[in-house]
Amino acid sequence: MRFALLLFILVPIVELSVLIQVGSQIGSFTTIALVFLTAIIGVTLIRRQGFATSMKAQEKMRRGELPASEMAEGIMLAFAGVCLLIPGFVTDALGALLLITPFRQAVAARVSLDFLKNRMNMRAQWSQRDANGNFTQGNIIEGDYRPESEKNDSGSEKNDHIEKK
């Protein structure tokens, strides 16, 4: 929570200072045009790459595979789109970095691998451990099993069956 608040405060301050520095060097009109140009190019690239990622995910689902890396890539493309739409050069640079396919795929593979590892280790979180850290069986409840056809509270069904013979 504190990190998000710090990010919410620092990102606009950094963006404004960079915009002021760039604007003083190349002019305010050129800076504004450059911000709009990066937003338009970014949205176009995200649309193309998002469509390609969606098609890869659908193909994996047709084969019965989990499209985990494609889902992570899709989330990163959405984040890249937000970064490119926010006016400023720092967020544009971050969005452009996420648009580089090999970089995005490497990050997506890492994120999806970590996610799957956490899901696979979930049993370890539910299991009980003893003082040495070894897994224990937990409480064992012993009992008997009888099929429903043999169950009867009074036991008369079994006796009736014997008497009829």
C-alpha angles and dihedrals in degrees: 000000000000090000091054091049091048090048091048090055101038101045095062091044092052092044093051094048092049092046090051092049094047091044092053090052103043102017133262097266093051091047092052091046090050091051091052092045093053090049093051094045091045094052091048093050093045091052092053096043092042090054091050091049091049091052091050090050092050091049091052091049090051089055090049095249127134110253093211098141091045090052090051090048090051091053090049091049090052090050090048089052092053090048092051093048094051107090110247143076100245094058089042089056091050091048091048090050090055090050091063100101100213092048093047092047092050092050091044092050090050093047094047091046091052090047093051092046090054091050092047092051093050090101089062090058092053097045122090122243130202126225091280093053095253120138116255129203093238122217114345115206114198122207147146128255128214127174115250092248091063096046118105127147097221097034090228094125090066091047092047090053092052094047093051092060 
